[in-house]
Amino acid sequence: MADPLAFAVAIDPSQVRGPVNPLLFGHNLEHTRSCIWQGLSAQLLRNRKFCGKPSAHGVALDWYEIPAPHAYFELSRHSYTEHVDPTVRRHNELSSQRLALGAAGETAGIGQSGLPLHAGWSYEGRVVLDAPAPVTLHLRLLADDGGLLVEQTLQVGSNQWRTHEFIFTPARTCLDARLELSLEEMGEIYVGAASLLPSDHFHGMRPDVVALLREIGCTLLRWPGGNFAGDYRWQDGLLPVDKRGPLAAFTEMETLPHTRGFDGHEIGTDEFIALCRAIGAEPFVTVNITWDTPEIAAAWVEYCNGSLDTEWGRKRAKRGHPVPYAVKHWSLGNEQGYGHMEGPNTPETYAAKAAACAEAMLRVDPSLNLCTSGRWSDPAWLTDGIRLVAPSVDHLSHHHYTWHPQEVLGEGALAEFRRIVLHPEVVFAEMREIRAAIEAGAGGKPIGLSLDEWNVWYAWYRHPGVTEGIHNAALLNRLCRDAEQLGISYACFFEPVNEGAILVEPFGAYLPAGGQVFPLLKAHLGNALLQLPPQKGDADVDLTASFHTETGIIVVTLVNRHPTEERSVFLSFGGASPQTLDGTLLSAPDFLPGTDFTASPLSVTHRDDSLALHLPKHSVALLRGTLRGNERNDGGAPCMPL
């Protein structure tokens, strides 16, 4: 009797399809929640540019007061930070922290606690200060127990912002160190910005997180959003990082709840390009179609791609980057047509703005690939929207989030696991509908699909687990296998840092289950796909195979989507004999929130000219090897239970 728990798959190495598109392994980098703050950014200080509303006593939020009977605090409009165009946003006033002490013999100031410092690591700090008249400011950095780590006396001149720097190496690890700035004499002072960074930062970013972005195989990086693209001012990013005015979110709870609705603008265009080069990713830039004119969008293209005989190309060169960045992938806004985005939100108004921006940008660089982002779940956008935007763009963006697990107990948890890990079939069904609408409404123009936001919903507000890992592996497997058929040109996970693929802690970062699958699946990138028999969308085992034409290595990735049972898989290769095999298995005893995979060697057994392997419940496997004696080409057999 046939074993109902076994799958037989015939892979014919001679049936080779096109290459796996590397741009399917993209990710988003949006200034949202904790992706930058307490994520990629190495900055330790919160609200370091004194934005937003003050506390009841006039001290900036996230700072505490060192009180005195005759002390006065306020957020002053005498600001150090600035915006290149201060008229763009109506609700983003800039400020500094003012401190005045009206009596001698008192001490007053501001401080910030909760700073993690690691013993033996070097740190660099700075504060930007101004005063109406010369005054002395005391800077202290205190350990958890109040012990003194750093003490400096800063002489502040009058009516001129000046940066004061310090470097130190703590002798002990602290999770709750405190930075305090205080006056101990009559006078007043303005603090325009403050900073505290580990000295090994990479352009203000954490090198351990950068390394993990490289490890997961991020080949395309979409920035600055996402929703945040409607808040971003690219020209502000050319200011020194301390000088860049904080950026206010249109909807704080949607985009920047962890930083009180403001972004500190730690990453600008130059830092973003440096990151892309460090991790081997193509940059994918989203213009602010809400606030930027077509001319400003075109100037951004010229800054990135212009030669030295252009205005913005010369500005880039003066900043130390004479070679053009050659950014080819650009998105015209994000999710226009939804209530959480400002700007043109009907198909007609969006198409008009997109066309104007596209025309201006292409005049600067005709080789750009332009992507549109609208409300393609709305029938009006699918019909009129596609017809109107098609002449201006090369790709159409689609976003899909799988709803997060609702149950964690008993049968409900099993059902939720099954729903989530089979959900890629829903994603691809939607993309088939959009592809049909493109074919019907684009007037014959070839337009690619960009799945440039996908994830399990609310990954940023909960502990991810193995459920997300299986979902991500199944969707990546499917992208590798079926993207060419649907004309999918880009795909970007939303988003890796602290939102599903990389979790960041004070002194280290690691890959949870949702991120552990990316290094395995990236083995397909650049390979030629091998044609497989049809696979059912709800099958327990999902499989993709590819072939590296230069090395002769075949790559097979498998996902067992069953929550409680192992599955056996028997692979044959058209009469060829598998050789020099190696493999990795990601498995876990449970799939609930907070669970991670354990990696181990994949056990494979030879059976004549086939291979037998066993996949534990909810597991992911990578198999690599070479073949010998591929002499038969009979088309194989369908993928089905034995």
C-alpha positions in Angstrom: 0.0 0.0 0.0 1.3 3.5 -0.9 2.6 5.6 1.9 0.3 8.6 2.3 3.1 10.6 3.9 5.6 10.3 1.1 6.1 12.4 -2.0 7.9 11.4 -5.2 9.3 14.1 -7.4 10.9 13.5 -10.8 13.4 16.3 -11.7 14.7 16.3 -15.3 18.0 18.2 -15.4 17.7 18.7 -19.1 14.4 20.7 -18.8 16.0 24.1 -18.0 14.0 27.3 -17.8 15.2 30.9 -17.4 17.4 32.2 -14.6 16.0 33.0 -11.1 15.8 36.8 -11.0 18.0 38.1 -8.2 15.7 41.1 -7.6 13.1 38.7 -6.1 15.2 38.7 -2.9 14.6 42.4 -2.1 13.8 44.1 1.2 12.4 47.4 2.4 14.3 49.9 4.5 11.7 52.3 5.8 12.2 54.8 8.6 9.4 53.3 10.7 8.8 52.0 14.2 12.2 50.4 15.1 13.7 49.5 11.8 16.1 52.4 11.9 15.8 53.5 15.6 17.1 50.8 17.8 17.5 48.7 14.7 19.9 49.6 11.8 20.9 52.9 13.4 23.8 52.8 15.9 22.5 55.9 17.6 21.8 55.4 21.3 20.1 58.7 22.2 16.4 59.1 21.9 14.9 62.4 20.6 18.4 63.7 20.2 17.2 66.8 18.2 14.6 67.8 20.7 11.5 67.6 18.5 7.8 67.3 19.2 6.1 68.7 22.3 7.8 69.1 25.7 6.8 67.6 29.0 4.8 69.6 31.6 8.0 71.3 32.8 9.3 72.2 29.3 11.8 69.4 28.9 11.9 67.5 25.6 10.2 64.1 25.8 12.5 61.2 26.4 14.7 63.5 28.5 14.3 64.1 32.2 14.9 67.4 34.1 17.5 68.0 36.8 15.3 70.4 38.8 16.3 73.5 40.7 14.1 76.2 42.4 15.1 78.9 39.9 15.5 76.8 36.7 13.5 77.4 33.5 13.2 74.9 30.6 11.6 75.3 27.2 11.8 74.0 23.7 13.0 77.1 21.9 12.6 78.1 18.2 16.3 79.0 18.3 17.0 75.7 16.5 20.2 74.2 15.2 18.6 71.8 12.9 17.0 72.9 9.6 15.1 71.9 6.5 16.3 72.9 3.0 12.8 74.0 2.2 11.0 75.0 5.5 7.6 75.5 3.7 7.1 71.9 2.6 5.4 70.6 5.7 3.0 72.4 7.9 3.4 70.5 11.2 7.2 70.1 11.7 8.5 72.9 13.8 12.2 72.7 14.8 13.5 73.5 18.2 16.4 73.3 20.7 16.3 72.6 24.4 16.7 75.9 26.3 17.9 75.8 30.0 18.2 78.9 32.1 19.3 79.1 35.8 18.4 82.3 37.6 20.2 81.9 40.9 23.6 81.0 42.1 24.4 78.0 44.2 21.9 75.7 42.3 22.3 73.0 39.7 19.8 72.4 36.9 20.0 70.4 33.7 18.6 67.6 31.5 19.4 64.0 31.3 18.6 60.8 29.5 18.7 57.3 31.0 18.4 53.7 29.6 21.6 53.9 27.6 23.3 50.5 26.9 27.1 50.6 27.1 29.3 47.6 26.7 32.6 47.2 28.6 35.6 47.6 26.4 33.8 49.1 23.5 34.8 52.6 22.3 32.0 55.2 22.1 32.0 58.7 20.6 29.7 61.5 21.8 28.9 65.0 20.9 26.7 67.9 21.9 25.9 71.0 19.9 25.6 74.1 22.1 25.0 77.8 22.0 24.4 80.5 24.6 23.5 84.2 24.6 26.6 84.9 26.8 29.6 82.7 27.8 28.7 80.0 30.2 30.1 76.7 31.5 28.2 73.4 31.0 28.9 70.2 32.8 28.6 66.9 30.9 28.5 63.7 32.9 28.0 60.1 31.8 26.9 57.9 34.8 26.8 54.1 35.2 23.8 52.1 36.4 24.8 52.6 40.0 25.6 56.3 39.6 29.3 55.8 39.2 31.1 58.4 37.0 32.1 57.2 33.5 32.8 60.5 31.8 33.0 64.0 33.1 33.8 67.1 31.0 33.5 70.9 31.6 32.5 72.6 28.4 33.1 76.3 27.8 30.3 77.6 25.6 30.8 80.8 23.7 28.1 83.3 22.8 25.8 83.3 19.8 27.5 80.6 17.8 26.6 76.9 17.6 29.6 74.8 18.4 30.0 71.0 18.5 31.8 69.5 21.6 33.0 66.0 21.2 34.2 63.3 23.6 35.4 59.6 23.3 35.4 57.0 26.1 35.6 53.3 26.8 33.6 52.1 29.7 35.2 49.5 32.0 31.9 47.8 32.8 28.7 46.9 30.9 25.7 49.1 31.7 22.1 48.7 30.5 20.9 51.9 32.2 23.7 54.5 31.8 22.7 58.1 32.0 23.9 61.2 30.1 23.4 64.5 32.0 24.0 68.1 31.0 23.8 70.7 33.7 24.4 74.3 34.6 26.0 75.0 38.0 26.1 78.8 37.7 23.6 81.5 36.6 23.2 81.7 32.9 21.3 80.0 30.0 22.2 77.6 27.2 20.7 76.0 24.2 21.3 72.3 23.3 20.7 71.9 19.6 21.6 68.2 19.2 23.3 65.4 21.0 24.7 62.1 19.9 26.2 58.9 21.3 27.4 56.2 19.0 29.7 53.1 19.2 32.9 54.1 17.5 32.8 51.1 15.1 29.6 52.4 13.4 29.3 52.2 9.6 28.0 55.6 8.5 26.0 55.8 11.6 24.7 52.2 11.2 25.4 49.1 13.3 27.9 46.8 11.5 26.4 43.7 13.0 23.0 44.5 11.4 24.7 45.4 8.1 26.4 42.0 8.2 23.1 40.2 8.6 21.5 42.2 5.8 24.4 40.8 3.7 23.9 37.3 5.1 20.2 37.1 4.2 21.0 37.9 0.6 19.4 41.3 0.2 19.7 42.0 -3.5 17.4 45.0 -3.8 16.7 47.6 -1.1 13.6 49.8 -1.3 14.0 53.1 0.5 12.9 55.4 2.2 9.4 53.8 2.1 6.8 52.7 2.1 4.5 55.1 3.9 7.5 57.1 5.1 8.2 58.1 1.5 5.4 60.7 1.8 7.2 62.3 4.8 10.8 62.2 3.4 12.8 65.2 2.2 15.7 63.9 0.2 17.6 67.3 0.1 17.7 67.5 3.9 19.8 64.3 3.8 22.6 66.3 2.2 23.0 68.3 5.4 25.4 67.1 8.1 23.6 64.4 10.1 23.2 66.5 13.3 21.9 69.4 11.2 19.1 67.5 9.5 15.7 68.6 10.8 13.6 65.8 12.2 10.9 64.6 9.8 7.3 64.5 11.0 5.0 61.6 10.1 1.6 62.3 8.5 0.2 59.6 10.8 2.3 58.9 13.9 0.7 55.6 14.8 0.9 54.2 11.3 4.6 55.0 10.7 6.6 56.2 13.6 4.9 55.3 16.9 8.2 54.2 18.6 9.7 57.7 18.1 6.7 59.8 18.9 5.9 60.6 15.3 9.3 61.9 14.3 12.3 60.4 12.4 15.8 61.8 13.3 16.9 61.4 9.6 20.0 59.3 10.5 20.2 57.9 6.9 20.3 60.0 3.8 21.0 59.2 0.2 24.8 58.9 0.6 24.5 56.6 3.6 21.8 54.5 1.8 24.0 54.0 -1.2 27.0 53.1 1.1 24.7 50.5 2.7 23.6 49.1 -0.6 27.2 48.7 -1.8 28.2 47.1 1.5 25.5 44.4 1.3 25.5 43.9 -2.5 22.0 45.3 -3.1 20.6 47.3 -5.9 19.0 50.6 -4.6 15.3 51.0 -5.3 14.3 54.6 -4.4 10.8 55.9 -3.7 10.1 59.6 -4.6 7.8 61.7 -2.5 5.1 62.2 -5.0 3.0 64.0 -2.4 5.2 67.0 -1.7 8.0 66.9 -4.2 7.6 68.6 -7.6 8.6 66.8 -10.8 11.7 69.1 -10.8 12.7 68.0 -7.3 12.2 64.4 -8.2 14.3 64.9 -11.3 17.0 66.6 -9.2 17.2 63.5 -7.0 17.8 61.4 -10.1 20.5 63.8 -11.2 22.2 63.8 -7.8 22.3 60.0 -7.9 23.1 59.5 -11.6 24.3 62.8 -13.1 27.7 63.3 -14.5 30.2 65.9 -13.3 28.9 68.4 -15.9 25.5 68.5 -14.3 24.5 70.7 -11.3 23.6 67.9 -8.9 26.3 65.6 -10.2 28.8 68.3 -9.2 27.2 68.6 -5.7 27.5 64.8 -5.3 31.2 65.0 -6.3 31.9 67.8 -3.8 30.6 65.5 -1.1 33.2 62.9 -2.0 31.3 60.8 -4.5 32.5 61.7 -8.0 31.3 58.4 -9.6 27.6 58.4 -10.3 25.5 56.0 -8.1 23.7 54.6 -11.1 20.3 54.1 -9.4 18.1 52.5 -12.0 15.0 51.4 -10.0 12.6 54.2 -8.8 9.1 54.0 -7.4 6.6 56.9 -8.0 5.2 57.2 -4.5 3.7 54.5 -2.3 0.2 53.2 -1.8 -1.5 56.2 -3.3 -5.3 55.9 -3.1 -5.3 54.9 0.6 -6.3 57.1 3.5 -2.9 56.8 5.2 -1.1 58.5 2.3 -1.4 62.2 1.5 -1.3 63.5 -2.0 -2.9 62.5 -5.3 -5.3 59.7 -4.3 -7.6 59.1 -7.3 -6.5 57.2 -10.4 -6.7 60.5 -12.4 -4.8 62.7 -10.1 -2.2 60.1 -9.3 -1.6 59.3 -13.0 -1.2 63.0 -13.8 1.4 63.5 -11.1 3.2 60.2 -11.9 3.4 61.2 -15.6 4.8 64.6 -14.8 7.4 63.1 -12.5 8.3 60.3 -14.9 8.8 62.7 -17.8 11.1 64.9 -15.7 13.1 62.0 -14.3 13.5 60.3 -17.7 14.8 63.5 -19.2 17.7 63.2 -16.7 18.2 59.5 -17.2 16.3 57.7 -19.9 17.4 54.3 -18.6 15.4 54.4 -15.4 13.0 51.6 -14.5 9.9 53.3 -13.0 7.4 51.5 -10.8 3.9 52.8 -9.8 2.3 52.2 -6.4 -1.5 52.5 -6.1 -4.7 51.0 -4.8 -4.8 48.0 -7.1 -7.3 46.2 -4.9 -9.8 48.8 -6.0 -11.6 48.0 -9.3 -11.4 51.6 -10.4 -7.6 51.5 -10.0 -7.4 48.2 -11.8 -9.2 49.5 -14.8 -8.8 53.3 -15.2 -5.7 53.4 -13.1 -3.7 50.9 -15.2 -4.9 52.5 -18.4 -3.8 55.9 -17.2 -0.4 55.1 -15.7 0.7 52.5 -18.2 2.4 55.0 -20.6 4.5 56.4 -17.8 5.8 53.3 -16.0 7.6 49.9 -16.4 6.3 48.1 -13.4 3.2 48.1 -11.2 3.5 47.6 -7.5 1.4 45.1 -5.4 1.4 44.8 -1.6 0.1 41.9 0.4 0.3 41.0 4.1 -0.7 37.7 5.5 -2.9 38.1 8.6 -1.0 37.1 11.7 -1.8 34.1 13.9 -5.0 34.6 15.9 -4.8 31.5 18.0 -1.9 29.9 19.9 -3.7 27.0 21.7 -4.9 23.6 20.6 -6.7 23.0 17.3 -7.0 26.7 16.7 -3.3 27.1 16.6 -3.0 24.2 14.2 -5.6 25.7 11.9 -4.0 29.2 12.0 -0.6 27.7 11.2 -2.1 25.9 8.2 -3.8 29.0 7.0 -0.7 31.1 7.1 1.8 28.7 5.6 -0.6 28.0 2.6 -1.3 31.7 2.1 1.2 32.2 -0.7 -1.4 30.6 -2.9 -3.7 33.6 -2.1 -0.9 36.1 -2.9 -0.3 34.5 -6.3 -4.0 34.4 -7.1 -4.1 38.1 -6.5 -1.1 38.7 -8.8 -2.7 36.6 -11.5 -5.8 38.9 -11.4 -3.5 42.0 -11.6 -1.6 40.4 -14.4 -4.9 39.9 -16.3 -5.9 43.5 -15.7 -2.5 44.7 -17.0 -2.9 42.7 -20.1 -6.4 44.1 -20.6 -5.6 47.7 -19.8 -2.0 48.5 -20.7 -2.6 48.8 -24.4 0.0 46.1 -25.2 2.8 47.7 -23.2 4.9 45.1 -21.3 4.6 46.0 -17.6 6.2 44.0 -14.8 4.7 43.2 -11.4 6.5 44.3 -8.3 5.6 42.5 -5.1 7.5 45.1 -3.2 5.8 44.7 0.2 5.0 41.3 1.7 5.2 39.8 5.2 3.0 38.3 7.9 1.1 41.2 9.3 2.2 43.2 12.4 5.6 41.5 12.5 6.7 44.7 14.2 4.3 44.4 17.2 4.9 40.8 18.4 7.3 37.9 18.7 7.7 36.1 15.4 8.1 32.3 15.3 8.5 29.3 13.1 5.1 29.9 11.5 6.6 33.0 9.9 9.6 31.0 8.8 7.6 28.4 7.0 5.4 31.1 5.4 8.5 33.0 4.2 10.2 29.9 2.8 7.1 28.8 1.0 6.6 32.3 -0.6 10.2 32.6 -1.6 10.1 29.1 -3.1 7.1 30.1 -5.1 8.6 33.4 -6.2 11.7 31.5 -7.5 9.5 29.0 -9.3 6.7 31.1 -10.7 7.8 34.8 -11.0 8.9 34.5 -14.6 5.5 33.1 -15.7 3.7 36.1 -14.0 6.2 38.7 -15.1 7.2 39.5 -11.5 10.2 41.8 -11.8 10.8 42.8 -8.1 9.9 41.4 -4.7 10.7 43.0 -1.4 10.1 41.7 2.1 8.7 44.3 4.4 10.9 44.7 6.3 13.9 42.9 7.6 15.1 44.9 10.7 13.0 44.3 13.8 10.0 43.5 11.5 10.4 39.8 10.9 13.9 38.8 9.5 16.5 40.4 11.9 16.0 41.1 15.6 18.2 43.7 17.2 19.3 43.7 20.8 21.5 46.2 22.7 24.7 44.4 22.1 23.9 42.0 19.2 21.5 41.0 16.5 20.3 37.6 15.2 18.1 36.0 12.6 14.8 34.6 14.0 13.0 31.9 12.1 11.5 34.3 9.6 15.0 35.4 8.7 16.8 32.1 8.9 15.1 30.9 5.7 16.5 33.6 3.5 20.2 32.4 3.5 19.0 29.0 2.5 16.7 30.1 -0.3 19.2 32.6 -1.7 21.1 29.5 -3.1 18.8 29.7 -6.1 19.8 33.3 -7.1 21.3 33.4 -10.5 20.7 29.7 -11.2 18.6 28.4 -14.1 15.3 27.0 -13.0 14.6 23.3 -13.5 11.1 22.5 -14.8 9.1 20.6 -12.2 5.8 18.7 -12.5 2.8 20.8 -11.4 2.5 21.3 -7.6 -0.8 21.7 -5.7 -1.0 25.0 -3.9 -2.2 23.3 -0.7 0.3 20.4 -0.8 2.2 19.7 2.4 5.6 19.7 0.6 6.6 22.6 -1.6 9.7 22.2 -3.7 11.9 24.3 -6.1 14.9 23.2 -8.1 17.5 25.1 -10.0 20.9 24.5 -11.7 24.1 26.5 -11.6 25.3 26.3 -15.2 29.0 27.0 -14.4 29.5 24.7 -11.4 27.0 22.0 -12.4 25.5 22.1 -8.9 21.8 21.4 -8.6 19.9 23.2 -5.7 16.7 21.9 -4.3 14.8 23.7 -1.5 11.9 21.9 0.2 9.3 23.1 2.8 7.2 20.8 4.9 4.1 22.8 5.7 2.4 20.3 7.9 2.1 21.4 11.6 2.4 18.0 13.2 3.7 15.3 10.8 6.9 14.6 9.0 7.0 14.0 5.2 9.2 11.7 3.2 10.4 12.9 -0.2 11.9 10.7 -3.0 13.8 12.7 -5.7 14.9 11.3 -9.0 16.9 13.1 -11.7 16.0 11.6 -15.0 18.4 8.6 -14.7 21.3 10.8 -13.5 23.1 9.7 -10.3 23.4 12.4 -7.6 27.0 13.0 -6.3 28.8 15.1 -3.7 25.7 15.9 -1.8 25.4 18.3 1.1 22.4 19.9 2.7 21.0 21.9 5.6 17.8 21.3 7.6 16.0 23.9 9.6 13.7 22.3 12.1 12.0 23.1 15.5 10.0 21.2 18.1 7.2 23.9 17.9 5.9 26.7 15.7 4.4 29.1 18.3 5.5 32.7 18.8 9.1 33.1 19.9 10.3 29.8 18.4 13.4 29.6 16.2 14.8 26.9 13.9 17.8 24.8 14.7 20.1 24.2 11.8 21.6 20.7 11.3 23.0 18.6 8.4 20.3 17.2 6.1 20.2 13.4 6.2 19.9 11.9 2.7 19.8 8.3 1.7 20.7 6.9 -1.8 18.1 4.5 -3.3 19.3 3.4 -6.8 19.3 6.6 -8.9 17.1 8.5 -6.4 17.4 10.2 -3.1 15.3 9.7 0.0 15.0 12.4 2.6 12.7 13.0 5.6 11.4 16.4 6.5 10.3 16.8 10.1 7.1 18.7 10.8 7.2 22.4 9.9 10.8 22.3 8.5 12.8 23.8 5.6 15.6 22.0 3.8 18.3 22.9 1.3 19.9 20.1 -0.8 22.9 20.7 -3.1 24.8 18.3 -5.3 26.1 17.4 -8.7 24.8 14.7 -11.1 26.5 12.0 -13.1 25.1 10.0 -16.0 22.1 12.1 -17.1 21.3 10.2 -20.2 17.5 10.0 -20.0 14.9 12.6 -20.9 11.4 11.1 -20.6 9.7 14.1 -19.0 9.5 12.6 -15.6 6.4 11.9 -13.6 3.9 14.2 -11.8 4.5 15.3 -8.3 2.1 13.3 -6.2 1.8 11.1 -3.1 3.2 7.6 -3.8 
